[in-house]
Amino acid sequence: MPDSPRARLSGAVGRARASALLVPVLLLGLAAGCGGSSGPVTLTVLASSSLTEVLGEMGTAYRQSHPDVRVRAEFGGSAEMAERLSERDPGDVLATADTASLDQAGMYLDGHRRAVAGNSLTIAVGPGNPRRIRGLDDLERRGLRVVAGASSVPIGRYTRQAFAKAGVRVRTSAEEISSRAVLDQIRVGDADAGVVYVTDLRSAGVAVSSVPIPAADNVTATYSAAAVKGGPHRRDADEFVSWLVTPEAQALFHKYGFTTPVAPQ
């Protein structure tokens, strides 16, 4: 028996309602498929405080060639930054002033690591060098307040290597967690001298003066970087670490007084 007009109308309405429900479901599915590009990726770089100025400019340069990636750096002592990897969601990249800090944090890092920059040491003293310090030998003088990096942090290890090369035994009045912390003690007048990175002394301007350390007694610091294992942006982190050794990045390192990386001493 043929369908009545009322039956045909009811079926058409039902099909129309079903189609109306299907369209939003399909649109939601398409939106979900495109959700991976909802906005730029933000890479968190845990870095040695001595990289503060150069990483600031690098973030801008990297964004120009990688418009979907932003670089956000957090700074502190290398050992302090390495320890943060044990925390939940610590970051994407670790950049330290030595390779030992990366080794200590090895279980949290990708196996692909890069030496990205070099640095050297100098003696920081008060403006105009009021204590007339001429070299590492003078740091042995009695009554001189000498601040140094702790033996557990890169600047402390490098400083002790320089003392050993020069054959001096220096009594320190205080120990700090970073080169910049050493520099701060001299800047505010709480110490007469301390060994710091050349790049950090440059950042202090006229607030301190410098006494060079001869090449024979100096130590080359090797800065290294690696992506954090299991980080939320692993591929982007690897690409950023690789970019740090490109000519563009190396030119920025040189601009701030760093040198081309060499094998660690």
C-alpha positions as a printed NumPy array, in Angstrom:
array([[  0.   ,   0.   ,   0.   ],
       [  1.635,   3.344,  -1.032],
       [  2.754,   5.758,   1.652],
       [  0.317,   8.46 ,   2.564],
       [  1.374,  12.125,   2.224],
       [  1.456,  12.391,   6.02 ],
       [  3.855,   9.368,   6.263],
       [  6.161,  10.756,   3.582],
       [  6.278,  14.155,   5.348],
       [  7.072,  12.516,   8.697],
       [  9.97 ,  10.545,   7.163],
       [ 11.425,  13.631,   5.524],
       [ 11.332,  15.536,   8.806],
       [ 13.084,  12.67 ,  10.58 ],
       [ 15.854,  12.54 ,   7.971],
       [ 16.303,  16.301,   8.18 ],
       [ 16.653,  16.143,  11.962],
       [ 19.23 ,  13.355,  11.681],
       [ 21.229,  15.373,   9.137],
       [ 21.082,  18.453,  11.356],
       [ 22.531,  16.453,  14.238],
       [ 25.226,  14.912,  12.039],
       [ 26.641,  18.219,  10.798],
       [ 27.763,  19.509,  14.258],
       [ 29.323,  16.119,  15.033],
       [ 31.343,  16.225,  11.804],
       [ 32.449,  19.807,  12.514],
       [ 33.586,  18.831,  16.001],
       [ 35.571,  15.985,  14.531],
       [ 37.3  ,  18.307,  12.072],
       [ 38.056,  20.799,  14.841],
       [ 39.56 ,  18.058,  16.992],
       [ 41.726,  16.954,  14.085],
       [ 43.112,  20.486,  13.706],
       [ 43.625,  21.111,  17.431],
       [ 47.38 ,  20.487,  17.32 ],
       [ 48.074,  23.994,  16.002],
       [ 46.053,  25.991,  18.51 ],
       [ 48.916,  28.412,  19.173],
       [ 52.698,  28.859,  19.434],
       [ 54.831,  26.436,  21.424],
       [ 56.614,  27.896,  24.46 ],
       [ 59.972,  26.277,  25.218],
       [ 61.167,  26.653,  28.803],
       [ 64.971,  26.752,  29.003],
       [ 66.583,  26.243,  32.411],
       [ 69.9  ,  28.043,  32.047],
       [ 73.017,  29.207,  33.825],
       [ 72.637,  32.798,  34.987],
       [ 75.714,  33.754,  32.945],
       [ 73.587,  33.201,  29.815],
       [ 71.018,  35.822,  30.822],
       [ 71.759,  38.525,  28.241],
       [ 72.611,  36.304,  25.284],
       [ 69.579,  34.042,  25.685],
       [ 67.35 ,  37.099,  25.818],
       [ 68.483,  38.125,  22.341],
       [ 68.515,  34.539,  21.11 ],
       [ 64.843,  34.161,  21.963],
       [ 64.024,  37.043,  19.629],
       [ 66.289,  35.733,  16.851],
       [ 64.915,  32.213,  17.107],
       [ 61.321,  33.445,  16.864],
       [ 62.13 ,  35.134,  13.548],
       [ 63.121,  31.82 ,  11.932],
       [ 60.677,  29.699,  13.988],
       [ 57.54 ,  31.876,  14.279],
       [ 55.559,  29.16 ,  16.06 ],
       [ 58.089,  28.779,  18.896],
       [ 58.675,  31.111,  21.826],
       [ 61.687,  30.725,  24.121],
       [ 61.174,  31.461,  27.821],
       [ 64.321,  31.176,  29.945],
       [ 64.652,  30.735,  33.689],
       [ 68.075,  31.459,  35.177],
       [ 70.095,  30.341,  38.186],
       [ 73.211,  28.415,  39.112],
       [ 73.88 ,  25.452,  36.809],
       [ 73.646,  22.946,  39.667],
       [ 70.42 ,  24.583,  40.851],
       [ 68.864,  24.345,  37.373],
       [ 69.955,  20.705,  37.019],
       [ 68.323,  19.843,  40.347],
       [ 65.038,  21.269,  39.113],
       [ 64.759,  18.447,  36.593],
       [ 63.583,  16.173,  39.389],
       [ 60.488,  18.362,  39.793],
       [ 57.254,  17.814,  37.922],
       [ 57.155,  19.554,  34.521],
       [ 60.545,  21.265,  34.998],
       [ 61.159,  22.522,  31.466],
       [ 62.232,  21.58 ,  27.956],
       [ 65.971,  22.369,  27.727],
       [ 68.84 ,  22.473,  30.238],
       [ 71.812,  24.747,  29.437],
       [ 74.707,  24.727,  31.915],
       [ 78.138,  26.284,  32.251],
       [ 79.825,  22.877,  32.192],
       [ 79.35 ,  19.266,  31.121],
       [ 79.512,  17.869,  34.673],
       [ 76.126,  19.376,  35.558],
       [ 74.601,  17.677,  32.513],
       [ 76.218,  14.395,  33.536],
       [ 74.747,  14.694,  37.024],
       [ 71.29 ,  15.248,  35.531],
       [ 71.79 ,  12.593,  32.861],
       [ 68.804,  10.429,  33.782],
       [ 66.47 ,  13.328,  33.008],
       [ 68.044,  14.309,  29.675],
       [ 68.015,  13.186,  26.091],
       [ 71.251,  11.446,  25.134],
       [ 71.93 ,  13.974,  22.352],
       [ 73.926,  16.805,  23.955],
       [ 75.868,  19.678,  22.453],
       [ 78.735,  21.897,  23.558],
       [ 77.38 ,  25.324,  22.584],
       [ 79.846,  27.972,  23.824],
       [ 83.096,  28.621,  25.633],
       [ 84.071,  31.119,  28.317],
       [ 87.141,  32.057,  30.347],
       [ 87.941,  33.464,  33.777],
       [ 89.028,  36.82 ,  35.127],
       [ 89.559,  38.361,  38.568],
       [ 86.836,  40.807,  39.525],
       [ 87.845,  43.628,  41.893],
       [ 86.34 ,  46.884,  43.118],
       [ 86.21 ,  49.881,  40.764],
       [ 89.723,  51.147,  40.123],
       [ 91.255,  48.076,  41.833],
       [ 91.766,  49.733,  45.253],
       [ 93.619,  46.72 ,  46.705],
       [ 96.17 ,  46.767,  43.852],
       [ 95.655,  43.13 ,  42.876],
       [ 97.818,  42.11 ,  39.916],
       [ 97.186,  38.397,  39.572],
       [ 96.152,  35.14 ,  41.223],
       [ 99.254,  35.237,  43.465],
       [ 97.933,  38.353,  45.181],
       [ 94.768,  36.514,  46.238],
       [ 96.896,  34.725,  48.867],
       [ 97.507,  37.973,  50.757],
       [ 96.369,  38.074,  54.365],
       [ 93.433,  40.314,  55.112],
       [ 92.115,  40.145,  51.576],
       [ 88.457,  39.16 ,  51.333],
       [ 88.234,  36.701,  48.456],
       [ 84.908,  35.196,  47.432],
       [ 84.713,  32.123,  45.185],
       [ 82.177,  29.757,  43.728],
       [ 81.407,  26.688,  45.818],
       [ 83.246,  23.529,  44.822],
       [ 79.928,  21.919,  43.823],
       [ 79.161,  24.467,  41.054],
       [ 80.901,  25.095,  37.72 ],
       [ 82.513,  28.455,  38.532],
       [ 83.87 ,  26.98 ,  41.768],
       [ 85.394,  23.995,  39.988],
       [ 86.914,  26.194,  37.277],
       [ 88.299,  28.598,  39.898],
       [ 90.014,  25.776,  41.788],
       [ 91.493,  24.495,  38.536],
       [ 92.953,  27.954,  37.886],
       [ 94.368,  28.121,  41.433],
       [ 95.993,  24.728,  40.907],
       [ 97.505,  25.8  ,  37.592],
       [ 98.943,  28.937,  39.19 ],
       [100.163,  27.002,  42.24 ],
       [ 98.347,  29.226,  44.74 ],
       [ 96.453,  28.383,  47.928],
       [ 93.693,  30.92 ,  48.462],
       [ 91.65 ,  31.309,  51.625],
       [ 88.107,  32.327,  50.758],
       [ 85.868,  34.436,  52.975],
       [ 82.659,  33.209,  51.31 ],
       [ 81.426,  30.77 ,  48.675],
       [ 78.579,  31.365,  46.236],
       [ 76.388,  29.308,  43.92 ],
       [ 77.209,  31.147,  40.687],
       [ 79.607,  33.534,  39.015],
       [ 77.03 ,  36.31 ,  39.198],
       [ 76.607,  35.766,  42.923],
       [ 80.4  ,  36.151,  43.304],
       [ 80.232,  39.334,  41.252],
       [ 77.433,  40.723,  43.412],
       [ 79.584,  40.373,  46.553],
       [ 82.264,  42.538,  44.966],
       [ 79.786,  45.02 ,  43.53 ],
       [ 78.282,  45.76 ,  46.957],
       [ 81.679,  45.887,  48.697],
       [ 81.381,  42.691,  50.749],
       [ 84.48 ,  41.21 ,  49.074],
       [ 87.721,  42.578,  47.641],
       [ 88.151,  40.083,  44.813],
       [ 86.722,  36.97 ,  43.217],
       [ 87.102,  34.85 ,  40.104],
       [ 84.214,  35.146,  37.627],
       [ 83.459,  34.494,  33.98 ],
       [ 84.689,  37.146,  31.565],
       [ 81.176,  37.513,  30.169],
       [ 79.681,  38.207,  33.593],
       [ 82.242,  40.9  ,  34.306],
       [ 81.342,  42.578,  31.021],
       [ 77.703,  42.683,  32.095],
       [ 78.633,  44.571,  35.297],
       [ 79.909,  47.65 ,  33.45 ],
       [ 81.761,  50.205,  35.594],
       [ 80.54 ,  48.679,  38.875],
       [ 83.666,  46.478,  39.027],
       [ 87.126,  46.313,  37.476],
       [ 89.005,  43.35 ,  36.026],
       [ 92.447,  41.837,  36.483],
       [ 93.207,  39.436,  33.602],
       [ 94.351,  35.865,  34.257],
       [ 97.178,  34.759,  31.905],
       [ 96.308,  32.027,  29.398],
       [ 98.725,  29.619,  31.098],
       [ 96.699,  29.792,  34.31 ],
       [ 93.26 ,  30.296,  32.81 ],
       [ 90.579,  27.648,  32.315],
       [ 88.139,  27.295,  29.446],
       [ 84.546,  26.786,  30.523],
       [ 82.434,  24.685,  28.16 ],
       [ 78.727,  25.457,  28.092],
       [ 76.499,  22.526,  27.16 ],
       [ 72.815,  22.001,  26.417],
       [ 70.39 ,  19.098,  26.042],
       [ 66.671,  18.498,  25.707],
       [ 64.774,  17.206,  28.715],
       [ 63.718,  13.583,  28.345],
       [ 59.962,  13.179,  28.022],
       [ 59.394,  16.93 ,  27.841],
       [ 56.101,  18.2  ,  26.384],
       [ 57.818,  19.727,  23.327],
       [ 60.625,  17.256,  22.699],
       [ 60.992,  17.783,  18.944],
       [ 61.052,  21.584,  19.281],
       [ 63.535,  21.305,  22.159],
       [ 65.883,  19.175,  20.049],
       [ 65.675,  21.679,  17.208],
       [ 66.5  ,  24.577,  19.53 ],
       [ 69.531,  22.776,  20.997],
       [ 70.774,  22.058,  17.461],
       [ 70.211,  25.7  ,  16.501],
       [ 72.551,  26.856,  19.297],
       [ 75.571,  25.684,  17.275],
       [ 74.499,  27.32 ,  14.003],
       [ 76.442,  30.324,  12.668],
       [ 73.543,  32.631,  13.608],
       [ 73.554,  31.525,  17.243],
       [ 77.347,  31.441,  17.477],
       [ 77.507,  35.044,  16.231],
       [ 75.262,  36.046,  19.134],
       [ 77.416,  34.119,  21.614],
       [ 80.489,  35.957,  20.303],
       [ 78.682,  39.297,  20.561],
       [ 78.371,  38.77 ,  24.328],
       [ 81.964,  37.646,  24.822],
       [ 81.591,  33.864,  24.604],
       [ 83.914,  31.814,  22.45 ],
       [ 83.503,  28.869,  20.109],
       [ 83.039,  25.697,  22.191],
       [ 85.98 ,  23.351,  22.573],
       [ 86.345,  19.924,  24.171],
       [ 85.962,  20.262,  27.983],
       [ 89.146,  20.297,  30.035]])
